[in-house]
Amino acid sequence: MGPPHIAGFKPTARIYKMAILLAAAVAVSLTMWMASSLLGTELAPSLGAKLPGVLGGAKQPVAGSITTSVQGSARVPYEDPAAPGARVNGAMVALVRNSELDGLRKSIRMFEDRFNRRFKYPYVLLNDQNFTQEFRDGIAAITKNEVRYGVLDNTQWAYSPSVTAEGTAEMLELNKNRYMYGGSLSYRFMCRFQSGMFYRHPLVRDLDWYWRIEPDVEYYCDIDYDPFVYMRDNGIKYGFTIAPREGRYTVESLWYHTREWIKKNSDLLPARSLVNWVMGTDGHYNLCHFWSNFEIVDLSLYRSAAYESYFRYLDDAKGFFYERWGDAPVHSIAASLLLAKGEIHWFEDIGYKHPGMMHCPRDAAMHSKCICDPAKSYTYRSACQTRFAKVNNMNKERMLQLINNSEADYRSFNETAPELAPA
């Protein structure tokens, strides 16, 4: 049965050829749609590049723009083998509540797509309460990688030995309207745990490396290499993405006690370090810190004699509960005191957002891997990020000289670092 006859119409060989090509294009499109539905991957761009005569080729991003499509290479099926090369003994670690299931599912889904489907590191999830079966089922539905669940004991999720519940309650009432989480007891338990307890947990203490993740964070860019291996191979111990300023009222006495610890424990400090990233030439704290909701760390840093001594000193100083010392400034001051600049790395190529701030790479070469707008990135406006790029290591002798010459009044830093002080 031939094609329908239309009066006055005479099909030619050219028309027949065009009809055949059109039918072939439709068949290829249907095949790609069915394959992508079955595999959960987007094959059209790669097939289009191989069949430009039929599909017109894959659409190329315009220079200077951000593509919002996900390329086929960004989604690796679980059935694929792990990425080649030796992995480290590391894991993704999150402190999370049962009520944060949806937020953590969102984070893991994006993290899997961007990185961990290929590299297959385990997740360690910690909670101050037992995880519910609903939580476990919700996480199992979002990743096929190993998930280990742990509960904190009453020594890890606890008051500092130097404070009392009654004294803490008084300070919570005093500070509840002074700053965010000023009246929150659980937030203080969290900051103390993240500052000096998490790496002692049975599910973490045997790890060499950890990558901190949290609920409701976003990963904007494909990560097609292993940051753990990169850090190991390059002698890097601490990795970060965002470096903001700390609220001055939350750490009113932190630098005072840090300085006292330095004076008493200078033998634990290296000959040179990046301490002048957090300390000005006046010897005072400038409020800079690495935002620790994202950090990738060689855990030998936190297990070192120097860090353990520093944490114990701070724990005795009562500031985790009577003020609101966060783990971010504690980690950051310690890293700056104990590491050289070459041991700290800014992962500029990892696009990341935590509620409140985001980082998006502005390198044009990253645009095909990211789905974010560099113009909205906080990092390129951050005084602390700029300072990190500019400062170099400081000798221990020079640091001690500045520390000893600075005034004892820890509250004076606000006037001596006006370029970094919050409004």
Phi, psi and chi 1 to 4 in degrees:
 res  aa     phi    psi   chi1   chi2   chi3   chi4
   1 MET       -  119.0 -178.7  176.9 -179.9      -
   2 GLY   -85.9 -174.8      -      -      -      -
   3 PRO   -68.1  154.3   25.0  -32.9      -      -
   4 PRO   -62.2  145.6   23.2  -33.8      -      -
   5 HIS   -89.4  129.2  177.3   72.9      -      -
   6 ILE  -118.0  128.8  -58.7  174.4      -      -
   7 ALA   -58.6  131.1      -      -      -      -
   8 GLY    83.0   -1.6      -      -      -      -
   9 PHE  -109.4  126.1  174.4   77.0      -      -
  10 LYS  -121.6  106.3  -65.9 -177.2  178.6 -179.0
  11 PRO   -64.0  142.7   22.7  -31.6      -      -
  12 THR  -113.5  170.8   64.1      -      -      -
  13 ALA   -63.1  -34.6      -      -      -      -
  14 ARG   -65.3  -40.5  178.7  179.4  176.8   82.5
  15 ILE   -67.4  -42.9  -68.7  175.2      -      -
  16 TYR   -57.8  -41.5  -83.9  121.6      -      -
  17 LYS   -63.3  -42.4 -176.0  176.5 -179.0 -178.7
  18 MET   -64.5  -39.5  -69.6  176.4   63.2      -
  19 ALA   -63.9  -39.8      -      -      -      -
  20 ILE   -64.7  -43.5  -68.0  171.1      -      -
  21 LEU   -62.5  -40.6  -73.0  174.1      -      -
  22 LEU   -63.8  -43.6  178.9   59.3      -      -
  23 ALA   -62.3  -39.0      -      -      -      -
  24 ALA   -64.0  -41.6      -      -      -      -
  25 ALA   -62.4  -42.8      -      -      -      -
  26 VAL   -63.2  -42.0  170.9      -      -      -
  27 ALA   -63.2  -41.8      -      -      -      -
  28 VAL   -64.9  -42.0  170.1      -      -      -
  29 SER   -61.9  -44.5  -62.5      -      -      -
  30 LEU   -62.5  -39.6  -72.2  171.5      -      -
  31 THR   -62.0  -44.2  -59.5      -      -      -
  32 MET   -64.8  -41.5  -71.0 -171.5  -60.3      -
  33 TRP   -61.9  -43.3  177.1   80.4      -      -
  34 MET   -66.3  -39.4  -66.5  174.0   63.9      -
  35 ALA   -66.9  -42.4      -      -      -      -
  36 SER   -67.0  -33.6   64.5      -      -      -
  37 SER   -66.3  -38.7  -62.1      -      -      -
  38 LEU   -75.8  -39.0  -69.4  171.3      -      -
  39 LEU   -92.9  -14.4  -63.2  176.6      -      -
  40 GLY    71.9   22.7      -      -      -      -
  41 THR  -125.0  161.9   57.2      -      -      -
  42 GLU  -103.8  105.6  -65.5 -171.5    8.8      -
  43 LEU   -97.0  -15.0  -56.6  179.5      -      -
  44 ALA   -57.9  -44.2      -      -      -      -
  45 PRO   -59.6  -44.5  -25.6   35.5      -      -
  46 SER   -70.4  -39.9   57.8      -      -      -
  47 LEU   -67.9  -35.7  -73.0  176.9      -      -
  48 GLY   -63.5  -34.7      -      -      -      -
  49 ALA   -67.7  -31.3      -      -      -      -
  50 LYS   -82.7  -19.5  -64.6  176.9 -178.5  177.6
  51 LEU  -123.8   57.5  -58.6  170.2      -      -
  52 PRO   -62.8  -28.4   24.2  -34.5      -      -
  53 GLY   -69.7  -23.9      -      -      -      -
  54 VAL   -98.7  -46.2  176.4      -      -      -
  55 LEU  -101.5  -10.7  -60.2  179.9      -      -
  56 GLY    85.2    3.8      -      -      -      -
  57 GLY    83.6  161.9      -      -      -      -
  58 ALA   -74.1  142.1      -      -      -      -
  59 LYS   -68.2  130.0 -176.7  178.1 -179.4 -178.9
  60 GLN   -94.9  140.9  -60.8  -62.4  -43.9      -
  61 PRO   -65.8  143.7   21.4  -31.4      -      -
  62 VAL   -75.8  138.5  179.0      -      -      -
  63 ALA   -56.0  132.4      -      -      -      -
  64 GLY    86.2   -1.6      -      -      -      -
  65 SER  -107.3  167.7   67.7      -      -      -
  66 ILE  -110.7  123.2  -52.9  -62.8      -      -
  67 THR   -79.3  141.6  178.3      -      -      -
  68 THR  -107.4    1.7   56.6      -      -      -
  69 SER   -87.3  154.1   62.4      -      -      -
  70 VAL  -100.1  117.4 -179.4      -      -      -
  71 GLN   -72.3  156.3  -58.8  -60.5  -42.3      -
  72 GLY   -55.9  -35.7      -      -      -      -
  73 SER   -68.4  -14.4   59.6      -      -      -
  74 ALA   -77.7  -17.3      -      -      -      -
  75 ARG  -118.0  110.2  -64.6  178.4  177.0  -90.2
  76 VAL  -105.7  122.2 -179.3      -      -      -
  77 PRO   -59.2  148.3  -22.1   32.5      -      -
  78 TYR   -60.0  -26.8  -80.0  119.1      -      -
  79 GLU   -69.8  -18.1  -70.5   71.0   21.2      -
  80 ASP   -66.1  148.5  -78.2    9.6      -      -
  81 PRO   -68.3  162.8   25.7  -35.1      -      -
  82 ALA   -61.1  154.5      -      -      -      -
  83 ALA   -56.5  143.6      -      -      -      -
  84 PRO   -66.0  156.0   24.7  -34.7      -      -
  85 GLY   102.6  151.1      -      -      -      -
  86 ALA   -71.8  130.8      -      -      -      -
  87 ARG   -85.7  166.2  -62.6 -171.4  -51.8  169.9
  88 VAL   -92.7  170.2  -56.0      -      -      -
  89 ASN   -84.1   83.5  174.9   27.1      -      -
  90 GLY  -141.3  172.8      -      -      -      -
  91 ALA  -158.1  162.4      -      -      -      -
  92 MET   -89.5  125.8  -44.4  -56.1  158.9      -
  93 VAL  -119.1  131.8  179.8      -      -      -
  94 ALA  -135.0  136.1      -      -      -      -
  95 LEU   -98.2  119.4  177.1   63.3      -      -
  96 VAL  -147.6  150.5   61.3      -      -      -
  97 ARG   -97.3  160.9  -59.6 -176.2 -177.4   97.9
  98 ASN   -59.6  -34.9  -72.7  -52.3      -      -
  99 SER   -69.5  -10.7   60.3      -      -      -
 100 GLU   -99.6   20.0  -63.4  173.7  -51.1      -
 101 LEU   -55.8  -50.6  172.2   60.2      -      -
 102 ASP   -60.8  -41.9  -71.1  -16.6      -      -
 103 GLY   -65.6  -38.4      -      -      -      -
 104 LEU   -73.5  -36.8 -170.7   63.4      -      -
 105 ARG   -58.7  -42.5  -82.6  168.8   52.2   86.1
 106 LYS   -60.6  -45.4  170.7 -174.4  171.4 -176.9
 107 SER   -64.1  -46.2  -61.4      -      -      -
 108 ILE   -67.2  -38.6  -69.3  178.7      -      -
 109 ARG   -58.5  -45.5  173.5   72.2  -81.4  160.5
 110 MET   -71.0  -38.0 -173.0  169.2  -78.7      -
 111 PHE   -65.8  -38.1 -169.7   72.5      -      -
 112 GLU   -62.7  -47.6  -70.7  -80.1  -62.1      -
 113 ASP   -62.6  -38.5  -73.7  -13.4      -      -
 114 ARG   -82.7  -29.5  -67.1  -56.7 -170.6 -178.5
 115 PHE  -144.9  -55.9  172.4   75.9      -      -
 116 ASN   -83.5  -10.6 -149.2   33.1      -      -
 117 ARG   -61.1  -32.9  -85.1 -166.6  170.5 -168.8
 118 ARG   -87.5  -40.4 -177.4 -178.3 -177.2 -162.7
 119 PHE   -94.7  -19.9  -68.7   90.9      -      -
 120 LYS    58.7   44.4  -64.1  176.3  167.4   53.5
 121 TYR   -80.7  150.4  -80.1   99.3      -      -
 122 PRO   -75.3  161.2   27.6  -34.7      -      -
 123 TYR  -107.8  136.5  -65.3   93.0      -      -
 124 VAL  -114.7  114.3  173.7      -      -      -
 125 LEU  -110.1  125.3  -54.1 -175.2      -      -
 126 LEU  -117.7  147.8  -55.4  175.9      -      -
 127 ASN  -149.9  147.4 -167.1  -18.0      -      -
 128 ASP   -82.1   -4.9   66.0  -51.3      -      -
 129 GLN  -125.6  163.3  -56.0  -72.6  -29.9      -
 130 ASN   -64.8  138.7  -72.1  -41.2      -      -
 131 PHE   -70.6  138.0  -77.8  102.6      -      -
 132 THR   -78.4  161.5   63.7      -      -      -
 133 GLN   -66.3  -33.5 -168.9   59.1   48.3      -
 134 GLU   -60.2  -41.5  177.4 -171.4    7.9      -
 135 PHE   -64.4  -48.3 -169.9   98.1      -      -
 136 ARG   -60.7  -42.5  -67.1  169.0 -179.4  -97.3
 137 ASP   -65.5  -38.1  -68.5  -16.3      -      -
 138 GLY   -64.8  -37.5      -      -      -      -
 139 ILE   -74.4  -40.2  -62.7  -59.1      -      -
 140 ALA   -60.6  -29.2      -      -      -      -
 141 ALA   -76.6  -14.0      -      -      -      -
 142 ILE  -107.5  -15.3 -150.1   72.4      -      -
 143 THR  -147.3  145.3  177.9      -      -      -
 144 LYS  -100.1   -0.2  -66.5 -176.7 -179.9  178.8
 145 ASN   -77.3  161.7  -71.7  -44.0      -      -
 146 GLU   -64.2  137.3  179.8 -174.9    2.1      -
 147 VAL  -126.6  126.7 -178.0      -      -      -
 148 ARG  -113.3  132.0  -54.6  165.0 -172.5  168.4
 149 TYR  -110.2  134.3  -66.0   91.1      -      -
 150 GLY  -137.9  152.0      -      -      -      -
 151 VAL  -115.5  142.2  179.7      -      -      -
 152 LEU   -81.9  142.6  -48.2 -173.4      -      -
 153 ASP   -91.5  178.6   63.9   32.1      -      -
 154 ASN   -78.3    1.5   56.8   10.8      -      -
 155 THR   -95.8  -22.9   65.9      -      -      -
 156 GLN   -89.3  -40.4  -62.1  163.7  -22.4      -
 157 TRP  -103.2   79.7 -166.4 -102.9      -      -
 158 ALA  -156.3  169.1      -      -      -      -
 159 TYR   -70.2  152.6  -70.1   96.2      -      -
 160 SER   -62.7  143.4  -58.4      -      -      -
 161 PRO   -60.1  -20.7  -24.3   34.2      -      -
 162 SER   -83.6   -9.0   57.9      -      -      -
 163 VAL  -114.4  167.1  -53.7      -      -      -
 164 THR  -118.7  157.7   65.5      -      -      -
 165 ALA   -63.2  -37.4      -      -      -      -
 166 GLU   -68.5  -44.0  -64.7   75.5   17.0      -
 167 GLY   -64.5  -38.6      -      -      -      -
 168 THR   -63.9  -43.0  -61.2      -      -      -
 169 ALA   -59.4  -39.9      -      -      -      -
 170 GLU   -62.8  -42.8  -68.8  179.8   13.6      -
 171 MET   -71.8  -32.7  -63.1  -52.4  -65.1      -
 172 LEU   -63.1  -41.6  -65.9 -178.9      -      -
 173 GLU   -65.7  -40.1 -179.4   64.5   25.6      -
 174 LEU   -65.5  -37.4  177.1   66.2      -      -
 175 ASN  -101.3    0.9  -67.6  -44.1      -      -
 176 LYS   -61.6  -27.2   66.5 -179.4 -178.6 -179.7
 177 ASN  -109.3    8.5  -63.7  -40.5      -      -
 178 ARG   -88.3  -30.4  -64.3 -174.5   68.6 -147.6
 179 TYR  -163.3  168.9   40.9   74.1      -      -
 180 MET   -59.3  137.0 -173.8  178.5  -66.1      -
 181 TYR    60.8   21.5  -55.4  116.1      -      -
 182 GLY   -60.5  -29.1      -      -      -      -
 183 GLY  -107.1   13.7      -      -      -      -
 184 SER   -96.6  120.2  172.7      -      -      -
 185 LEU   -75.9  -43.0  178.3   59.8      -      -
 186 SER   -62.5  -33.7   63.9      -      -      -
 187 TYR   -64.0  -36.5 -168.6   84.3      -      -
 188 ARG   -70.3  -39.6  -74.9  161.9  171.4   76.6
 189 PHE   -57.7  -42.9  -76.0  144.9      -      -
 190 MET   -62.5  -46.5 -178.4  -86.0  -69.3      -
 191 CYS   -63.2  -40.3  -71.3      -      -      -
 192 ARG   -66.0  -44.3  178.3  176.7 -178.2  -96.9
 193 PHE   -60.4  -46.5  173.8   77.7      -      -
 194 GLN   -69.6  -26.7  -64.4  -76.7   30.1      -
 195 SER   -75.4  -40.6  -67.0      -      -      -
 196 GLY  -146.3   13.3      -      -      -      -
 197 MET  -123.5  -32.2  -64.2  -71.3  168.8      -
 198 PHE   -60.3  -37.7   83.5   89.4      -      -
 199 TYR   -75.3   -5.8   50.7   87.6      -      -
 200 ARG   -94.7  -10.1  -50.3  175.7 -161.8 -146.7
 201 HIS   -61.2  142.6 -169.8  -81.1      -      -
 202 PRO   -53.4  -31.1  -27.8   35.1      -      -
 203 LEU   -82.1   -8.9  -66.6 -177.4      -      -
 204 VAL  -115.7  -26.7 -178.7      -      -      -
 205 ARG   -65.0  -20.1   64.6 -172.0  175.1 -161.7
 206 ASP   -93.7   -1.1  -67.8  -29.8      -      -
 207 LEU   -81.3  149.5  -62.0  174.9      -      -
 208 ASP   -95.3  -26.9  -63.0  -33.6      -      -
 209 TRP  -137.0  153.6  -64.7   81.9      -      -
 210 TYR  -144.8  150.2  105.0  112.3      -      -
 211 TRP  -123.6  116.7 -175.5  -27.7      -      -
 212 ARG   -82.5  131.9  179.9  165.0  160.7 -178.5
 213 ILE  -125.9  160.6   61.5  172.7      -      -
 214 GLU  -143.3  162.1  -66.2 -158.2  -11.4      -
 215 PRO   -64.5  151.2  -19.8   31.5      -      -
 216 ASP    62.2   30.7  -64.7  -53.1      -      -
 217 VAL  -104.7  162.0  -60.2      -      -      -
 218 GLU  -129.2  140.1  -61.8 -179.8   47.3      -
 219 TYR  -113.0  116.7  -75.7   84.3      -      -
 220 TYR   -90.6  -19.6  -68.6  130.8      -      -
 221 CYS  -124.8  145.9  -55.6      -      -      -
 222 ASP   -62.7  133.4  -64.9  -17.6      -      -
 223 ILE  -113.0   96.2  -53.3  170.2      -      -
 224 ASP   -98.0   17.8   51.1   13.6      -      -
 225 TYR  -137.7  171.7   65.8   99.5      -      -
 226 ASP   -99.0  107.0 -171.3  -26.3      -      -
 227 PRO   -60.2  -33.1  -26.2   36.9      -      -
 228 PHE   -58.1  -51.1  -74.6  130.0      -      -
 229 VAL   -65.6  -39.6  172.3      -      -      -
 230 TYR   -58.4  -45.1  174.2   81.8      -      -
 231 MET   -66.1  -45.8  -69.3  175.7   66.8      -
 232 ARG   -58.2  -46.2 -178.9 -161.1   64.2 -167.4
 233 ASP   -72.4  -17.7  -67.6  -11.2      -      -
 234 ASN  -112.3   13.0  -71.3  -82.1      -      -
 235 GLY    67.9   28.9      -      -      -      -
 236 ILE   -97.8  135.6  -60.4  165.6      -      -
 237 LYS  -111.5  -18.6  -65.9 -176.5  179.3  -62.6
 238 TYR  -139.5  127.9 -169.7   93.1      -      -
 239 GLY  -123.7  141.4      -      -      -      -
 240 PHE  -143.6  170.7   72.1  100.0      -      -
 241 THR  -122.0  -39.8   55.4      -      -      -
 242 ILE  -126.0  137.4  -60.9  174.3      -      -
 243 ALA  -130.3   91.5      -      -      -      -
 244 PRO   -94.9 -167.0   34.0  -31.8      -      -
 245 ARG  -106.6  145.8  -58.7  171.4  -64.9 -174.4
 246 GLU   -85.4  149.7 -178.4   60.4  -64.1      -
 247 GLY   -68.0  124.9      -      -      -      -
 248 ARG   -63.4  -31.2   64.7 -178.0 -179.2  -88.8
 249 TYR   -75.7  -17.6  -65.0  122.3      -      -
 250 THR   -79.2  -17.2   68.2      -      -      -
 251 VAL  -130.5   38.8  -68.6      -      -      -
 252 GLU   -57.4  -34.2  -73.8  178.8  -50.9      -
 253 SER  -114.0    4.3   68.1      -      -      -
 254 LEU   -60.4  -46.3  176.4   58.1      -      -
 255 TRP   -69.9  -35.3 -173.1 -110.3      -      -
 256 TYR   -56.7  -49.2  170.7   80.5      -      -
 257 HIS   -70.9  -33.2  -68.4  -67.7      -      -
 258 THR   -61.8  -44.6  -64.6      -      -      -
 259 ARG   -63.8  -39.5 -173.4  177.4   58.6 -177.1
 260 GLU   -64.9  -38.4  -66.4  -56.3  -59.4      -
 261 TRP   -64.4  -42.3  177.2   81.9      -      -
 262 ILE   -58.7  -44.7  -69.5  172.1      -      -
 263 LYS   -61.3  -35.2  -67.8  176.9 -179.2  178.2
 264 LYS   -88.8  -13.8  -63.1  173.4 -177.7  177.5
 265 ASN  -134.0   33.1  -63.5  -82.5      -      -
 266 SER   -62.4  -23.0   61.1      -      -      -
 267 ASP   -67.0  -17.9   59.0  -52.8      -      -
 268 LEU   -86.6   -7.2  -64.7  176.4      -      -
 269 LEU   -94.9  148.3  -59.6  177.0      -      -
 270 PRO   -72.4  165.6   28.5  -35.7      -      -
 271 ALA   -64.8  -31.9      -      -      -      -
 272 ARG  -140.5  144.6  -58.7  171.5   73.1 -120.9
 273 SER  -155.4  175.9   71.9      -      -      -
 274 LEU   -94.0   31.3 -163.0   62.1      -      -
 275 VAL   -59.4  -28.0   63.8      -      -      -
 276 ASN   -74.5    0.8   58.2  -30.2      -      -
 277 TRP   -73.1  -34.7 -177.6   65.5      -      -
 278 VAL  -101.0   -9.6  -64.2      -      -      -
 279 MET  -124.3  130.8 -177.7 -176.3   71.9      -
 280 GLY   -80.5  177.2      -      -      -      -
 281 THR   -69.9   -7.3   54.3      -      -      -
 282 ASP   -89.9   -2.4   53.1   15.7      -      -
 283 GLY    84.5   10.3      -      -      -      -
 284 HIS  -109.5  159.7  -68.2  -69.9      -      -
 285 TYR   -75.6  133.5 -179.3   35.7      -      -
 286 ASN   -99.7    8.1   59.3   22.1      -      -
 287 LEU    79.7   -1.0  -56.4  175.2      -      -
 288 CYS   -70.1  141.7  -72.4      -      -      -
 289 HIS  -157.1  157.2   67.1  -76.4      -      -
 290 PHE   -83.0  131.5  -53.7  120.9      -      -
 291 TRP   -74.1  104.4 -140.4   19.3      -      -
 292 SER   -79.3   -0.1   59.0      -      -      -
 293 ASN   -63.8  -20.2   48.2   70.0      -      -
 294 PHE  -122.1  116.2  174.7  107.6      -      -
 295 GLU  -155.0  142.0   61.7  176.8   16.3      -
 296 ILE  -118.6  122.0  -51.8  175.1      -      -
 297 VAL  -136.1  136.5 -174.4      -      -      -
 298 ASP   -74.8  111.8  176.8  -14.6      -      -
 299 LEU   -68.5   -6.6  -71.5  171.5      -      -
 300 SER   -64.3  -22.5   66.1      -      -      -
 301 LEU   -63.2  -50.8  169.4   63.5      -      -
 302 TYR   -75.1  -21.3  -64.6  149.7      -      -
 303 ARG   -91.8    0.0  -65.1  174.7 -179.2  137.6
 304 SER   -68.3  156.6   66.2      -      -      -
 305 ALA   -61.0  -36.3      -      -      -      -
 306 ALA   -66.5  -47.2      -      -      -      -
 307 TYR   -66.7  -42.2 -173.1   87.6      -      -
 308 GLU   -60.5  -41.4  -71.5  -80.6   15.5      -
 309 SER   -64.2  -42.1  172.4      -      -      -
 310 TYR   -63.4  -45.1  179.7   53.3      -      -
 311 PHE   -63.7  -44.8  171.8   74.0      -      -
 312 ARG   -60.6  -38.4  -72.7 -166.1  -58.4  -90.8
 313 TYR   -63.4  -45.9 -166.9   93.2      -      -
 314 LEU   -65.8  -38.9  -64.5 -177.0      -      -
 315 ASP   -62.1  -34.7 -151.7   24.7      -      -
 316 ASP   -75.5  -18.2  -72.5  -19.6      -      -
 317 ALA   -84.6   -3.1      -      -      -      -
 318 LYS    77.0   -2.9  -54.3 -179.9 -179.3 -179.7
 319 GLY   -71.6  -20.0      -      -      -      -
 320 PHE   -63.5  -28.5  -73.8  113.9      -      -
 321 PHE  -113.9  -37.9  -71.8   87.4      -      -
 322 TYR   -82.1  -22.0  -70.7  178.3      -      -
 323 GLU  -112.7 -139.3  -65.9 -177.4   23.5      -
 324 ARG  -150.8   55.4 -158.5 -141.3   68.3 -170.9
 325 TRP   -61.4  127.7  -63.9  -11.6      -      -
 326 GLY   -93.4  158.3      -      -      -      -
 327 ASP   -67.2  -25.7   55.7  -79.7      -      -
 328 ALA   -63.9  -53.9      -      -      -      -
 329 PRO   -64.7  -33.4   18.0  -29.5      -      -
 330 VAL   -64.8  -49.7  171.3      -      -      -
 331 HIS   -59.9  -42.6  -74.6 -175.3      -      -
 332 SER   -69.7  -44.6  -56.5      -      -      -
 333 ILE   -62.9  -42.7  -69.3  172.5      -      -
 334 ALA   -63.2  -45.9      -      -      -      -
 335 ALA   -61.2  -39.7      -      -      -      -
 336 SER   -69.7  -32.8  -60.6      -      -      -
 337 LEU   -74.6  -34.1  -80.7  169.6      -      -
 338 LEU  -104.7  -13.3  -58.1  177.6      -      -
 339 LEU  -120.6  151.5  -58.5  177.1      -      -
 340 ALA   -84.5  164.8      -      -      -      -
 341 LYS   -58.8  -37.6 -173.6  170.2 -174.3  177.0
 342 GLY   -67.2  -11.6      -      -      -      -
 343 GLU   -97.0    1.8  -63.8  175.2  -65.4      -
 344 ILE  -121.5  132.6  -57.0  173.9      -      -
 345 HIS  -131.0  132.2 -179.2   69.6      -      -
 346 TRP   -89.5  116.2  174.3   28.5      -      -
 347 PHE   -82.8   77.6  -79.0  101.8      -      -
 348 GLU   -65.5  -25.6 -174.3  178.2    5.0      -
 349 ASP   -83.8   -3.9   59.0  -36.2      -      -
 350 ILE   -99.5  104.2  -62.5 -178.6      -      -
 351 GLY   -72.3  132.2      -      -      -      -
 352 TYR  -151.9  143.6  173.4   77.8      -      -
 353 LYS  -137.6  129.4  179.8 -178.8  179.2 -180.0
 354 HIS  -115.6  142.2 -177.0  -78.0      -      -
 355 PRO   -46.0  119.4  -30.7   36.9      -      -
 356 GLY   117.9  -37.4      -      -      -      -
 357 MET  -148.5  155.4  -64.0 -178.3 -158.3      -
 358 MET  -144.6  157.4   62.9   89.4   78.7      -
 359 HIS  -126.6  133.4  166.0   65.1      -      -
 360 CYS  -134.8  123.6 -177.6      -      -      -
 361 PRO   -59.8  137.6  -19.6   30.9      -      -
 362 ARG   -99.7   -2.9   62.5 -175.9  176.9 -171.7
 363 ASP   -63.6  124.3 -175.6  -10.6      -      -
 364 ALA   -58.8  -28.3      -      -      -      -
 365 ALA   -66.6  -18.4      -      -      -      -
 366 MET   -89.4   -8.8  -67.8  -62.9  -61.7      -
 367 HIS   -61.2  -33.3  -70.3 -177.1      -      -
 368 SER   -76.3   -9.0   63.7      -      -      -
 369 LYS  -107.7   -7.3  -65.4 -176.2  176.5 -176.4
 370 CYS  -123.2  156.3  -57.7      -      -      -
 371 ILE  -126.8   59.7   51.4  168.2      -      -
 372 CYS  -148.4  169.1   53.9      -      -      -
 373 ASP  -109.5  111.9 -176.4   -5.0      -      -
 374 PRO   -58.8  -26.1  -21.8   32.9      -      -
 375 ALA   -64.7  -20.8      -      -      -      -
 376 LYS   -96.3    2.9  -62.4  179.1 -179.6  178.4
 377 SER   -73.6  128.2 -179.4      -      -      -
 378 TYR   -68.7  -35.2  166.7   80.1      -      -
 379 THR   -58.9  -36.8   48.8      -      -      -
 380 TYR   -77.9   -3.6  -61.0  116.5      -      -
 381 ARG  -109.5   -2.5  -54.4 -170.6  -56.0  -87.6
 382 SER   -81.0  125.8  167.0      -      -      -
 383 ALA   -64.1  -34.8      -      -      -      -
 384 CYS   -70.6  -37.1  -66.2      -      -      -
 385 GLN   -65.4  -41.5 -152.3   94.8   25.4      -
 386 THR   -63.6  -41.6  -59.5      -      -      -
 387 ARG   -62.9  -39.0 -177.2  175.9  178.1   84.0
 388 PHE   -59.6  -38.7  178.7   80.7      -      -
 389 ALA   -69.2  -26.9      -      -      -      -
 390 LYS   -95.2  -36.1  -68.8 -178.4  177.4  179.9
 391 VAL   -78.8  157.2  -62.3      -      -      -
 392 ASN  -123.0 -179.8  -67.4  -51.8      -      -
 393 ASN   -65.0  154.2  -65.0  -39.6      -      -
 394 MET  -121.1  139.6  177.6  179.7  -74.7      -
 395 ASN   -68.5  148.4  -67.9  -32.1      -      -
 396 LYS   -61.4  -38.4  179.3  162.9   66.8  173.1
 397 GLU   -61.3  -42.5  -68.0   75.7   12.8      -
 398 ARG   -65.3  -42.0  174.4   59.7  174.4  161.0
 399 MET   -60.1  -46.3  176.4 -165.4   66.6      -
 400 LEU   -63.5  -36.1  -67.0  174.3      -      -
 401 GLN   -62.4  -45.4 -179.4 -175.9   35.7      -
 402 LEU   -66.2  -40.8  -67.1  174.8      -      -
 403 ILE   -62.0  -45.8  -70.5  -70.8      -      -
 404 ASN   -71.0  -27.6  -70.9  -36.6      -      -
 405 ASN   -87.8  -11.5  -69.8  -18.2      -      -
 406 SER   -77.9  155.4   60.0      -      -      -
 407 GLU   -68.9  153.6  -63.6  179.2    6.1      -
 408 ALA   -76.1  -20.2      -      -      -      -
 409 ASP   -73.1  105.1 -177.9    7.1      -      -
 410 TYR   -67.7  -16.8   54.8   78.3      -      -
 411 ARG   -79.5   -8.0  -59.8  176.1 -161.1  -85.4
 412 SER   -77.7   -9.3   65.5      -      -      -
 413 PHE   -60.8  -27.7   72.1   82.2      -      -
 414 ASN   -63.5  -34.9 -169.7   42.1      -      -
 415 GLU   -82.6  -24.5  -72.4   72.3   39.3      -
 416 THR   -91.4   -4.3   55.7      -      -      -
 417 ALA  -131.3   57.7      -      -      -      -
 418 PRO   -61.9  -26.8   23.9  -34.6      -      -
 419 GLU   -73.0  -16.1   74.7  -78.6    3.1      -
 420 LEU  -114.3  -10.5  -68.6  172.9      -      -
 421 ALA   -70.7  136.0      -      -      -      -
 422 PRO   -64.4  156.1  -17.2   30.0      -      -
 423 ALA   -68.4      -      -      -      -      -
